[in-house]
Amino acid sequence: MDNHPISCHLLGRLYGLDGKRLQAQYKDFLSDFHGWDQKEHADEWMLFADNLGPSLSIDETALTNGELYTIVTNKEAHGGKKAIVAMIKGTQATQIMAVLERIPLRKRNQVREVTMDMAANMIKAIRRCFMNAERVIDRFHVQKLAYDAVQELRIKYRWEALEAEHKAIETAKKDKKLYEPEVFDNGDTLKQLLARSRYLLFKHHTKWTLSQKQRADLLFLKYPLLYKAYNLSIRLGKLFTICKSKQQAFKRLAIWYNDVEEVGLDAFKTVARSVQTHYESILNFFNNRSTNASAESFNAKIKAFRATSRGVRDTTFFLFRLAKIYA
């Protein structure tokens, strides 16, 4: 039971036992939970200094009732045994540093790389605790910022279309006429076109289906600024796949900045400022092409384990079982 993320409820069903009673027996008698050396503080922090490796990931996850925990994982463990280095309740830099600084400085100085998102708290904590490590901001978080900017413009147009339709309906009622919205060649009305274009704007045009291509052609013809925004987001993502070095990426990024200024969209100006602020850590991706995918994958494992446990009723015991499997 310690080595496999299976719940007592599932074992009980499998062997015809009372799952709740089995879990209570496991907690109180079969496991070493009550003698666990981290039991007293586990719901606030857990630390496994021996699991430290040269390449780490840091991310946050909601454990129960929206309560956030910051998780530091060792990439060399590949999401298995000895993956968890630290698990800290909260996301404040001071909370993270207070726990990580319990690891001897000699060990912390051996860390060479830490992948993360753009959260200022994590950047501050990693800079302080792992001074010799290169900070790598995850490329997918950078791309998401650009995708969000495109969606912001699409949503703005959608609200405008909805408002225009309401006004047209009111006018038709006053004139005692039947309101008939414009229907495009693919059968969409304007508000449907904008609503149904959401997913295609996340994809490269080479991956569109035939219906998505038809919808995109209609959308971009109607909203040329949205076409420019879509191109900016795709180009930013493409930069990470076609560039082979920091220098090459830096030059392309400079051109991208200029194009953002030319288009003049406020949302993309915000994206550009975020990228400029963190460009060194973003370009560190090209050293080893590292991402934070391992942290995202580990978060998914925690959520799956939580689901098999039917939620988290006893946080400390849940963390004990999590530590048995992944620490």
MARFI-571634 format. One record per residue (C-alpha): residue in three letters; z, x, y; chain; residue number from 1. Coordinates in nm, 4 decimals, m for minus. Example, Ala and Ser with C-alpha at 12.3 -4.5 7.8 and 13.67 -1.06 7.14 Angstrom:
REM MARFI-571634
r r ALA up 0.7800 east 1.2300 north m0.4500 c A k 1
r r SER up 0.7140 east 1.3670 north m0.1060 c A k 2
END
This chain:
REM MARFI-571634
r r MET up 0.0000 east 0.0000 north 0.0000 c A k 1
r r ASP up 0.0657 east 0.2925 north 0.2353 c A k 2
r r ASN up m0.2787 east 0.4400 north 0.1858 c A k 3
r r HIS up m0.4989 east 0.1354 north 0.2166 c A k 4
r r PRO up m0.5226 east m0.1179 north 0.5027 c A k 5
r r ILE up m0.4601 east m0.4231 north 0.2853 c A k 6
r r SER up m0.2062 east m0.6876 north 0.3859 c A k 7
r r CYS up 0.0845 east m0.8116 north 0.1770 c A k 8
r r HIS up m0.0600 east m1.1616 north 0.2165 c A k 9
r r LEU up m0.3798 east m1.0523 north 0.0379 c A k 10
r r LEU up m0.1851 east m0.8737 north m0.2356 c A k 11
r r GLY up 0.0319 east m1.1811 north m0.2787 c A k 12
r r ARG up m0.2736 east m1.4027 north m0.3172 c A k 13
r r LEU up m0.4273 east m1.1545 north m0.5627 c A k 14
r r TYR up m0.1209 east m1.1409 north m0.7898 c A k 15
r r GLY up 0.0111 east m1.4937 north m0.7334 c A k 16
r r LEU up 0.3138 east m1.3799 north m0.5315 c A k 17
r r ASP up 0.4694 east m1.4976 north m0.2062 c A k 18
r r GLY up 0.2998 east m1.2774 north 0.0572 c A k 19
r r LYS up 0.5821 east m1.3054 north 0.3124 c A k 20
r r ARG up 0.8439 east m1.2163 north 0.0550 c A k 21
r r LEU up 0.6368 east m0.9230 north m0.0704 c A k 22
r r GLN up 0.6020 east m0.7924 north 0.2847 c A k 23
r r ALA up 0.9771 east m0.8209 north 0.3408 c A k 24
r r GLN up 1.0435 east m0.6339 north 0.0145 c A k 25
r r TYR up 0.7959 east m0.3621 north 0.1118 c A k 26
r r LYS up 0.9464 east m0.3289 north 0.4588 c A k 27
r r ASP up 1.3113 east m0.3179 north 0.3500 c A k 28
r r PHE up 1.3042 east m0.1536 north 0.0065 c A k 29
r r LEU up 0.9690 east m0.0199 north m0.1155 c A k 30
r r SER up 0.8697 east 0.1798 north 0.1936 c A k 31
r r ASP up 1.0596 east 0.4434 north 0.3919 c A k 32
r r PHE up 1.0264 east 0.2355 north 0.7107 c A k 33
r r HIS up 1.3996 east 0.2341 north 0.7901 c A k 34
r r GLY up 1.4146 east 0.6124 north 0.7550 c A k 35
r r TRP up 1.0998 east 0.6761 north 0.9575 c A k 36
r r ASP up 1.1645 east 0.9496 north 1.2130 c A k 37
r r GLN up 0.9603 east 0.7713 north 1.4840 c A k 38
r r LYS up 1.1038 east 0.4242 north 1.4309 c A k 39
r r GLU up 1.3333 east 0.4256 north 1.7355 c A k 40
r r HIS up 1.0533 east 0.4880 north 1.9857 c A k 41
r r ALA up 0.7370 east 0.3833 north 1.7975 c A k 42
r r ASP up 0.6746 east 0.0712 north 2.0038 c A k 43
r r GLU up 0.6758 east 0.2943 north 2.3157 c A k 44
r r TRP up 0.5065 east 0.6041 north 2.1744 c A k 45
r r MET up 0.4158 east 0.7853 north 1.8528 c A k 46
r r LEU up 0.3243 east 1.1525 north 1.8364 c A k 47
r r PHE up 0.1783 east 1.3573 north 1.5501 c A k 48
r r ALA up 0.1364 east 1.7053 north 1.6964 c A k 49
r r ASP up 0.0200 east 1.8553 north 1.3659 c A k 50
r r ASN up m0.2928 east 1.6369 north 1.3831 c A k 51
r r LEU up m0.4142 east 1.8098 north 1.6984 c A k 52
r r GLY up m0.7666 east 1.9529 north 1.6707 c A k 53
r r PRO up m1.0154 east 2.1323 north 1.8970 c A k 54
r r SER up m1.2070 east 1.8116 north 1.9709 c A k 55
r r LEU up m1.0267 east 1.4935 north 2.0767 c A k 56
r r SER up m1.1044 east 1.1425 north 2.1998 c A k 57
r r ILE up m0.8903 east 0.9262 north 2.4252 c A k 58
r r ASP up m0.9276 east 0.5524 north 2.4755 c A k 59
r r GLU up m0.7239 east 0.2357 north 2.5190 c A k 60
r r THR up m0.6939 east m0.0710 north 2.2986 c A k 61
r r ALA up m0.5135 east m0.4047 north 2.3112 c A k 62
r r LEU up m0.2650 east m0.4166 north 2.0252 c A k 63
r r THR up m0.1045 east m0.7586 north 2.0645 c A k 64
r r ASN up m0.0861 east m1.0239 north 2.3389 c A k 65
r r GLY up m0.3117 east m0.8089 north 2.5560 c A k 66
r r GLU up m0.0595 east m0.5213 north 2.5535 c A k 67
r r LEU up m0.2558 east m0.1995 north 2.6061 c A k 68
r r TYR up m0.1964 east 0.1225 north 2.4170 c A k 69
r r THR up m0.3575 east 0.4596 north 2.4892 c A k 70
r r ILE up m0.4734 east 0.6345 north 2.1719 c A k 71
r r VAL up m0.5565 east 1.0031 north 2.1330 c A k 72
r r THR up m0.7485 east 1.0822 north 1.8138 c A k 73
r r ASN up m0.8689 east 1.3954 north 1.6368 c A k 74
r r LYS up m1.2450 east 1.3799 north 1.5854 c A k 75
r r GLU up m1.2351 east 1.6133 north 1.2844 c A k 76
r r ALA up m1.0445 east 1.3462 north 1.0896 c A k 77
r r HIS up m1.3464 east 1.1120 north 1.1145 c A k 78
r r GLY up m1.1227 east 0.8066 north 1.1543 c A k 79
r r GLY up m0.9244 east 0.8736 north 0.8358 c A k 80
r r LYS up m0.6021 east 1.0563 north 0.7504 c A k 81
r r LYS up m0.4570 east 1.2622 north 1.0385 c A k 82
r r ALA up m0.6774 east 1.0832 north 1.2933 c A k 83
r r ILE up m0.3949 east 0.9724 north 1.5241 c A k 84
r r VAL up m0.2570 east 1.2433 north 1.7500 c A k 85
r r ALA up m0.0690 east 1.0107 north 1.9846 c A k 86
r r MET up m0.0338 east 0.6406 north 2.0539 c A k 87
r r ILE up 0.1307 east 0.5453 north 2.3820 c A k 88
r r LYS up 0.2230 east 0.2056 north 2.5192 c A k 89
r r GLY up 0.0619 east 0.1615 north 2.8593 c A k 90
r r THR up m0.2188 east 0.3362 north 3.0422 c A k 91
r r GLN up m0.0471 east 0.5143 north 3.3307 c A k 92
r r ALA up m0.1128 east 0.8870 north 3.3577 c A k 93
r r THR up 0.2603 east 0.9638 north 3.3807 c A k 94
r r GLN up 0.3276 east 0.7764 north 3.0553 c A k 95
r r ILE up 0.0472 east 0.9604 north 2.8753 c A k 96
r r MET up 0.1486 east 1.3025 north 3.0087 c A k 97
r r ALA up 0.5158 east 1.2549 north 2.9228 c A k 98
r r VAL up 0.4248 east 1.2142 north 2.5545 c A k 99
r r LEU up 0.1431 east 1.4694 north 2.5251 c A k 100
r r GLU up 0.3510 east 1.7387 north 2.6952 c A k 101
r r ARG up 0.5901 east 1.7197 north 2.3993 c A k 102
r r ILE up 0.3221 east 1.9146 north 2.2109 c A k 103
r r PRO up 0.3787 east 2.2902 north 2.2568 c A k 104
r r LEU up 0.1570 east 2.4399 north 2.5292 c A k 105
r r ARG up 0.0179 east 2.6979 north 2.2848 c A k 106
r r LYS up m0.1207 east 2.4174 north 2.0681 c A k 107
r r ARG up m0.2541 east 2.2176 north 2.3626 c A k 108
r r ASN up m0.4393 east 2.5210 north 2.4932 c A k 109
r r GLN up m0.6398 east 2.5334 north 2.1691 c A k 110
r r VAL up m0.8106 east 2.2009 north 2.2476 c A k 111
r r ARG up m1.1677 east 2.2701 north 2.3624 c A k 112
r r GLU up m1.3125 east 1.9249 north 2.4327 c A k 113
r r VAL up m1.1901 east 1.5710 north 2.5072 c A k 114
r r THR up m1.4236 east 1.2717 north 2.5352 c A k 115
r r MET up m1.3222 east 0.9715 north 2.7470 c A k 116
r r ASP up m1.4416 east 0.7010 north 2.9832 c A k 117
r r MET up m1.4231 east 0.7163 north 3.3641 c A k 118
r r ALA up m1.0640 east 0.5916 north 3.3892 c A k 119
r r ALA up m0.8838 east 0.8011 north 3.6520 c A k 120
r r ASN up m0.5531 east 0.7873 north 3.4613 c A k 121
r r MET up m0.7049 east 0.9440 north 3.1498 c A k 122
r r ILE up m0.8892 east 1.2110 north 3.3476 c A k 123
r r LYS up m0.5659 east 1.3076 north 3.5253 c A k 124
r r ALA up m0.3645 east 1.3183 north 3.2022 c A k 125
r r ILE up m0.6213 east 1.5265 north 3.0123 c A k 126
r r ARG up m0.6667 east 1.7688 north 3.3027 c A k 127
r r ARG up m0.2911 east 1.8258 north 3.3083 c A k 128
r r CYS up m0.2185 east 1.8382 north 2.9338 c A k 129
r r PHE up m0.5274 east 2.0170 north 2.7979 c A k 130
r r MET up m0.6135 east 2.2689 north 3.0677 c A k 131
r r ASN up m0.8632 east 2.4662 north 2.8539 c A k 132
r r ALA up m1.0532 east 2.1594 north 2.7374 c A k 133
r r GLU up m1.3851 east 2.0412 north 2.8779 c A k 134
r r ARG up m1.3683 east 1.6776 north 2.9824 c A k 135
r r VAL up m1.6722 east 1.4801 north 2.8627 c A k 136
r r ILE up m1.7289 east 1.1354 north 3.0080 c A k 137
r r ASP up m1.8913 east 0.9118 north 2.7500 c A k 138
r r ARG up m2.2605 east 0.8534 north 2.8213 c A k 139
r r PHE up m2.2394 east 0.4925 north 2.7020 c A k 140
r r HIS up m1.9806 east 0.4085 north 2.9683 c A k 141
r r VAL up m2.2157 east 0.5543 north 3.2298 c A k 142
r r GLN up m2.5034 east 0.3431 north 3.0977 c A k 143
r r LYS up m2.2816 east 0.0335 north 3.0914 c A k 144
r r LEU up m2.2169 east 0.0692 north 3.4647 c A k 145
r r ALA up m2.5921 east 0.0545 north 3.5273 c A k 146
r r TYR up m2.6397 east m0.2406 north 3.2902 c A k 147
r r ASP up m2.3566 east m0.4260 north 3.4672 c A k 148
r r ALA up m2.5305 east m0.3696 north 3.8013 c A k 149
r r VAL up m2.8501 east m0.5282 north 3.6630 c A k 150
r r GLN up m2.6553 east m0.8250 north 3.5265 c A k 151
r r GLU up m2.4813 east m0.8704 north 3.8621 c A k 152
r r LEU up m2.8206 east m0.9160 north 4.0289 c A k 153
r r ARG up m2.9409 east m1.1537 north 3.7548 c A k 154
r r ILE up m2.6270 east m1.3665 north 3.7898 c A k 155
r r LYS up m2.6685 east m1.3743 north 4.1687 c A k 156
r r TYR up m3.0226 east m1.5084 north 4.1281 c A k 157
r r ARG up m2.9016 east m1.7598 north 3.8677 c A k 158
r r TRP up m2.6399 east m1.9050 north 4.1029 c A k 159
r r GLU up m2.9050 east m1.9288 north 4.3738 c A k 160
r r ALA up m3.1367 east m2.1113 north 4.1311 c A k 161
r r LEU up m2.8588 east m2.3534 north 4.0307 c A k 162
r r GLU up m2.7763 east m2.4266 north 4.3954 c A k 163
r r ALA up m3.1441 east m2.4795 north 4.4786 c A k 164
r r GLU up m3.1794 east m2.7189 north 4.1838 c A k 165
r r HIS up m2.8750 east m2.9223 north 4.2937 c A k 166
r r LYS up m3.0192 east m2.9574 north 4.6414 c A k 167
r r ALA up m3.3596 east m3.0577 north 4.5016 c A k 168
r r ILE up m3.1954 east m3.3241 north 4.2806 c A k 169
r r GLU up m3.0054 east m3.4662 north 4.5797 c A k 170
r r THR up m3.3223 east m3.4756 north 4.7880 c A k 171
r r ALA up m3.5107 east m3.6518 north 4.5074 c A k 172
r r LYS up m3.2335 east m3.9143 north 4.4824 c A k 173
r r LYS up m3.2460 east m3.9814 north 4.8544 c A k 174
r r ASP up m3.6233 east m4.0228 north 4.8373 c A k 175
r r LYS up m3.5831 east m4.2382 north 4.5231 c A k 176
r r LYS up m3.7973 east m4.0016 north 4.3216 c A k 177
r r LEU up m3.7569 east m3.8482 north 3.9766 c A k 178
r r TYR up m3.6696 east m3.4802 north 3.9949 c A k 179
r r GLU up m3.8875 east m3.2610 north 3.7737 c A k 180
r r PRO up m3.8079 east m2.8889 north 3.7694 c A k 181
r r GLU up m4.0806 east m2.6259 north 3.7551 c A k 182
r r VAL up m4.1534 east m2.5236 north 3.3965 c A k 183
r r PHE up m4.3019 east m2.1809 north 3.3239 c A k 184
r r ASP up m4.5666 east m2.1032 north 3.0639 c A k 185
r r ASN up m4.3025 east m2.0196 north 2.8011 c A k 186
r r GLY up m4.1276 east m2.3563 north 2.8476 c A k 187
r r ASP up m3.8321 east m2.2249 north 3.0519 c A k 188
r r THR up m3.7175 east m2.3694 north 3.3798 c A k 189
r r LEU up m3.6062 east m2.1161 north 3.6425 c A k 190
r r LYS up m3.2362 east m2.1435 north 3.5576 c A k 191
r r GLN up m3.3168 east m2.1152 north 3.1847 c A k 192
r r LEU up m3.5355 east m1.8119 north 3.2487 c A k 193
r r LEU up m3.2489 east m1.6367 north 3.4255 c A k 194
r r ALA up m2.9895 east m1.7390 north 3.1652 c A k 195
r r ARG up m3.2046 east m1.6435 north 2.8646 c A k 196
r r SER up m3.3017 east m1.3053 north 3.0094 c A k 197
r r ARG up m2.9522 east m1.1650 north 2.9733 c A k 198
r r TYR up m3.0002 east m0.9778 north 2.6459 c A k 199
r r LEU up m3.3480 east m0.8426 north 2.7089 c A k 200
r r LEU up m3.2176 east m0.6646 north 3.0215 c A k 201
r r PHE up m2.9911 east m0.4520 north 2.7984 c A k 202
r r LYS up m3.2844 east m0.3379 north 2.5816 c A k 203
r r HIS up m3.5640 east m0.0887 north 2.6326 c A k 204
r r HIS up m3.8947 east m0.2687 north 2.6814 c A k 205
r r THR up m4.0331 east m0.1114 north 2.3612 c A k 206
r r LYS up m3.7707 east m0.3091 north 2.1646 c A k 207
r r TRP up m3.8479 east m0.6491 north 2.3125 c A k 208
r r THR up m3.9757 east m0.9239 north 2.0863 c A k 209
r r LEU up m4.2936 east m1.1074 north 2.1848 c A k 210
r r SER up m4.0990 east m1.3958 north 2.3405 c A k 211
r r GLN up m3.8726 east m1.1525 north 2.5280 c A k 212
r r LYS up m4.1749 east m0.9690 north 2.6672 c A k 213
r r GLN up m4.3242 east m1.2968 north 2.7875 c A k 214
r r ARG up m3.9921 east m1.3952 north 2.9456 c A k 215
r r ALA up m3.9550 east m1.0531 north 3.1110 c A k 216
r r ASP up m4.3071 east m1.0706 north 3.2583 c A k 217
r r LEU up m4.2259 east m1.4074 north 3.4155 c A k 218
r r LEU up m3.8853 east m1.2908 north 3.5353 c A k 219
r r PHE up m4.0065 east m0.9714 north 3.6990 c A k 220
r r LEU up m4.3013 east m1.1475 north 3.8620 c A k 221
r r LYS up m4.0564 east m1.3904 north 4.0199 c A k 222
r r TYR up m3.7935 east m1.1268 north 4.1029 c A k 223
r r PRO up m3.9503 east m0.7831 north 4.1669 c A k 224
r r LEU up m3.6146 east m0.6407 north 4.2827 c A k 225
r r LEU up m3.4694 east m0.7208 north 3.9415 c A k 226
r r TYR up m3.7559 east m0.5235 north 3.7857 c A k 227
r r LYS up m3.6609 east m0.2205 north 3.9998 c A k 228
r r ALA up m3.2963 east m0.2563 north 3.9002 c A k 229
r r TYR up m3.3890 east m0.2793 north 3.5317 c A k 230
r r ASN up m3.6004 east 0.0367 north 3.5607 c A k 231
r r LEU up m3.3134 east 0.2256 north 3.7261 c A k 232
r r SER up m3.0770 east 0.1342 north 3.4422 c A k 233
r r ILE up m3.3267 east 0.2312 north 3.1716 c A k 234
r r ARG up m3.4047 east 0.5616 north 3.3406 c A k 235
r r LEU up m3.0373 east 0.6533 north 3.3610 c A k 236
r r GLY up m2.9953 east 0.5892 north 2.9886 c A k 237
r r LYS up m3.3165 east 0.7731 north 2.9036 c A k 238
r r LEU up m3.1888 east 1.0815 north 3.0853 c A k 239
r r PHE up m2.9369 east 1.1408 north 2.8050 c A k 240
r r THR up m3.2007 east 1.1289 north 2.5318 c A k 241
r r ILE up m3.4899 east 1.3269 north 2.6805 c A k 242
r r CYS up m3.3026 east 1.6049 north 2.8632 c A k 243
r r LYS up m3.2165 east 1.9128 north 2.6600 c A k 244
r r SER up m2.9884 east 2.0906 north 2.9066 c A k 245
r r LYS up m2.7482 east 2.0364 north 3.1955 c A k 246
r r GLN up m2.9942 east 2.1876 north 3.4399 c A k 247
r r GLN up m3.2756 east 1.9548 north 3.3392 c A k 248
r r ALA up m3.0442 east 1.6529 north 3.3508 c A k 249
r r PHE up m2.9086 east 1.7537 north 3.6920 c A k 250
r r LYS up m3.2605 east 1.7614 north 3.8408 c A k 251
r r ARG up m3.3477 east 1.4207 north 3.6966 c A k 252
r r LEU up m3.0178 east 1.2821 north 3.8181 c A k 253
r r ALA up m3.0958 east 1.3993 north 4.1720 c A k 254
r r ILE up m3.4293 east 1.2153 north 4.1614 c A k 255
r r TRP up m3.2513 east 0.9061 north 4.0273 c A k 256
r r TYR up m3.0042 east 0.9173 north 4.3200 c A k 257
r r ASN up m3.2947 east 0.9210 north 4.5661 c A k 258
r r ASP up m3.4573 east 0.6222 north 4.3970 c A k 259
r r VAL up m3.1285 east 0.4295 north 4.4099 c A k 260
r r GLU up m3.1134 east 0.4882 north 4.7850 c A k 261
r r GLU up m3.4725 east 0.3732 north 4.8219 c A k 262
r r VAL up m3.4153 east 0.0478 north 4.6295 c A k 263
r r GLY up m3.1061 east m0.0211 north 4.8405 c A k 264
r r LEU up m2.9046 east m0.2347 north 4.5967 c A k 265
r r ASP up m2.5320 east m0.2208 north 4.6743 c A k 266
r r ALA up m2.4310 east m0.2456 north 4.3077 c A k 267
r r PHE up m2.6457 east 0.0563 north 4.2175 c A k 268
r r LYS up m2.5140 east 0.2510 north 4.5154 c A k 269
r r THR up m2.1675 east 0.1983 north 4.3660 c A k 270
r r VAL up m2.2933 east 0.3222 north 4.0279 c A k 271
r r ALA up m2.4488 east 0.6274 north 4.1949 c A k 272
r r ARG up m2.1236 east 0.7096 north 4.3754 c A k 273
r r SER up m1.9295 east 0.6856 north 4.0478 c A k 274
r r VAL up m2.1788 east 0.9161 north 3.8768 c A k 275
r r GLN up m2.1675 east 1.1628 north 4.1675 c A k 276
r r THR up m1.7866 east 1.1713 north 4.1561 c A k 277
r r HIS up m1.7826 east 1.2569 north 3.7847 c A k 278
r r TYR up m2.1186 east 1.4302 north 3.7414 c A k 279
r r GLU up m1.9738 east 1.7554 north 3.6015 c A k 280
r r SER up m1.7878 east 1.5739 north 3.3222 c A k 281
r r ILE up m2.0904 east 1.3512 north 3.2600 c A k 282
r r LEU up m2.3225 east 1.6508 north 3.2286 c A k 283
r r ASN up m2.0784 east 1.8173 north 2.9856 c A k 284
r r PHE up m2.2350 east 1.5792 north 2.7331 c A k 285
r r PHE up m2.5224 east 1.8256 north 2.7036 c A k 286
r r ASN up m2.2956 east 2.1040 north 2.5738 c A k 287
r r ASN up m2.2409 east 1.9435 north 2.2336 c A k 288
r r ARG up m2.3920 east 1.5968 north 2.2912 c A k 289
r r SER up m2.0468 east 1.4502 north 2.2337 c A k 290
r r THR up m1.9647 east 1.0828 north 2.2916 c A k 291
r r ASN up m1.6546 east 0.8667 north 2.2632 c A k 292
r r ALA up m1.8052 east 0.6683 north 1.9750 c A k 293
r r SER up m1.5344 east 0.7902 north 1.7367 c A k 294
r r ALA up m1.2652 east 0.6367 north 1.9595 c A k 295
r r GLU up m1.4532 east 0.3062 north 1.9783 c A k 296
r r SER up m1.4898 east 0.3095 north 1.5998 c A k 297
r r PHE up m1.1190 east 0.3772 north 1.5563 c A k 298
r r ASN up m1.0341 east 0.0877 north 1.7878 c A k 299
r r ALA up m1.2463 east m0.1364 north 1.5658 c A k 300
r r LYS up m1.0475 east m0.0184 north 1.2597 c A k 301
r r ILE up m0.7204 east m0.1071 north 1.4307 c A k 302
r r LYS up m0.8493 east m0.4540 north 1.5158 c A k 303
r r ALA up m0.9688 east m0.5043 north 1.1583 c A k 304
r r PHE up m0.6304 east m0.3934 north 1.0231 c A k 305
r r ARG up m0.4572 east m0.6281 north 1.2670 c A k 306
r r ALA up m0.6764 east m0.9134 north 1.1393 c A k 307
r r THR up m0.5863 east m0.8452 north 0.7738 c A k 308
r r SER up m0.2199 east m0.8470 north 0.8784 c A k 309
r r ARG up m0.2714 east m1.1865 north 1.0451 c A k 310
r r GLY up m0.1710 east m1.0495 north 1.3832 c A k 311
r r VAL up 0.1212 east m0.8336 north 1.4946 c A k 312
r r ARG up 0.4622 east m0.9990 north 1.4632 c A k 313
r r ASP up 0.6732 east m0.6836 north 1.4303 c A k 314
r r THR up 0.5113 east m0.4153 north 1.6466 c A k 315
r r THR up 0.7220 east m0.1282 north 1.5133 c A k 316
r r PHE up 0.6485 east m0.2125 north 1.1499 c A k 317
r r PHE up 0.2789 east m0.2597 north 1.2251 c A k 318
r r LEU up 0.2688 east 0.0849 north 1.3886 c A k 319
r r PHE up 0.4546 east 0.2309 north 1.0897 c A k 320
r r ARG up 0.1870 east 0.1007 north 0.8537 c A k 321
r r LEU up m0.0863 east 0.2205 north 1.0897 c A k 322
r r ALA up 0.0700 east 0.5668 north 1.0962 c A k 323
r r LYS up 0.0914 east 0.5745 north 0.7143 c A k 324
r r ILE up m0.2822 east 0.5170 north 0.6919 c A k 325
r r TYR up m0.4203 east 0.7097 north 0.9893 c A k 326
r r ALA up m0.1566 east 0.9671 north 1.0852 c A k 327
END
